């Protein structure tokens, strides 16, 4: 059975057939260290941002099902925070925010703020 990285890549690309978010979530729960490694290896570009958003969606799926993140996902959150710092700098963002709401179910969101910059 493929690991998180392969299933995650297939899910994001939509190219591996019937892979769905539930399968990716099961693999993430089985190996959060691999999830953290996937984030750690990303660059600071648009593709990295899309992939970080994908990891956040996987984590939100876990939150919808379990209502909390297992403690072993602390490393994943740390890596996401670090990666977002680099992406925000690369994008010349004025600020970024990683939020975890206490709603039911809880959810993780990301936003970036840009002021006075032309496109």
C-alpha positions in Angstrom: 0.0 0.0 0.0 1.4 3.4 -0.9 2.3 5.8 1.9 0.9 9.3 2.6 3.2 11.1 0.1 2.1 9.0 -2.9 -1.6 9.1 -2.0 -1.4 12.9 -1.2 0.3 13.6 -4.5 -2.3 11.5 -6.4 -5.2 13.2 -4.6 -3.8 16.7 -5.3 -3.2 15.9 -9.0 -6.4 13.9 -9.4 -4.3 11.5 -11.6 -4.2 8.2 -9.7 -7.8 7.1 -10.1 -10.1 6.5 -7.2 -7.9 8.1 -4.4 -10.1 10.1 -2.1 -9.5 12.3 0.9 -10.6 9.6 3.3 -7.7 7.3 2.2 -5.2 10.2 2.4 -6.5 11.0 5.9 -6.1 7.4 7.1 -2.5 7.4 5.9 -1.9 10.8 7.5 -3.2 9.4 10.8 -0.9 6.4 10.5 2.3 8.5 9.8 2.1 12.2 10.8 6.0 12.3 10.6 5.7 11.7 6.9 3.1 14.5 6.7 5.5 16.8 8.4 8.3 15.7 6.1 6.2 16.5 3.0 5.6 20.0 4.3 9.3 20.5 5.3 10.5 19.6 1.8 8.4 22.2 0.1 9.8 25.4 -1.4 8.3 28.9 -1.0 6.4 29.2 -4.2 2.8 29.0 -5.5 3.0 25.2 -5.7 4.2 25.0 -2.1 1.2 27.1 -1.0 -1.2 24.9 -2.8 0.4 21.8 -1.2 0.2 23.4 2.3 -3.4 24.1 1.7 -3.9 20.5 0.7 -2.2 19.3 4.0 -4.5 21.7 5.9 -7.5 20.1 4.2 -6.3 16.7 5.2 -6.0 17.9 8.8 -9.4 19.5 8.6 -10.8 16.2 7.5 -9.3 14.6 10.6 -10.8 17.4 12.7 -14.3 16.7 11.2 -14.0 13.0 12.0 -12.2 13.1 15.4 -13.0 16.6 16.6 -9.4 17.0 17.7 -5.9 16.5 16.3 -3.8 13.8 17.9 -0.8 15.2 19.8 1.6 13.7 17.3 0.4 16.3 14.8 2.2 19.0 16.7 5.2 18.6 14.4 3.0 19.0 11.4 1.6 22.3 12.7 5.1 23.5 13.5 6.2 22.7 9.9 3.2 24.4 8.4 3.9 27.6 10.5 7.5 27.6 9.4 6.6 27.0 5.7 4.0 29.7 5.8 6.6 32.2 7.0 8.8 31.5 4.0 5.8 31.5 1.5 4.5 34.8 3.0 8.0 36.4 2.6 8.3 35.0 -1.0 4.9 36.5 -1.9 5.8 39.8 -0.3 2.7 39.5 2.0 2.4 42.0 4.8 1.1 39.3 7.1 -0.2 35.8 7.3 -2.4 34.1 9.8 -2.8 30.4 10.7 -6.0 30.0 12.7 -7.6 27.1 14.5 -11.2 27.7 15.3 -12.9 26.1 18.2 -16.1 25.6 16.3 -17.7 22.2 16.0 -16.0 20.7 14.2 -12.8 22.7 14.7 -11.1 23.9 11.6 -7.7 25.2 10.5 -7.6 28.2 8.1 -4.8 30.3 6.5 -4.9 33.8 5.2 -2.4 36.2 3.8 -2.7 40.0 3.7 -1.4 42.3 0.9 -1.6 46.1 1.2 -0.8 48.6 -1.4 0.9 46.2 -3.8 0.2 46.3 -7.5 -0.4 43.1 -9.4 
